[in-house]
């Protein structure tokens, strides 16, 4: 009984991840389209700071989506979610938020310090995950869950 259930589980994971990749790739194309569309507004006459902010936000969001796609594709290659790849995506997301806040001048007090500390902690965790990866699955397969 465990064999068919395990196969069904693995198949459902593959289907779910494939659907997620398709959705994220479509999101990437929409993101590229938005960046290109906003580029026309940004370079046109009467450019406003809001147009630049929109362009920056869209471009940084595209980087986050690219990292998420990389995380899903990496899962198929290794048959597990590698923690350092996930930490990369988290750090890019935090960097995106920090840059948007800095560009919009929407920060107060020590807020920039806390954002920066969060990014540094994620990068420290990533460095540790690369330096000392989790142990492999006892069966020799690379299915350790990190």
Secondary structure, DSSP 8 states (H G I E B T S, - for coil): -HHHHHHHHHHHHHHHHHHHHHHHHHHHHHHHHHHHHHHHHHHSTT--HHHHHHHHHHHHHHHHHHHHHHHHHHHHHHTS--HHHHHHHHHHHHHHHHHHHHHHT---TTHHHHHHHHHHHHHHHHHHHHHS-----TTSSS----
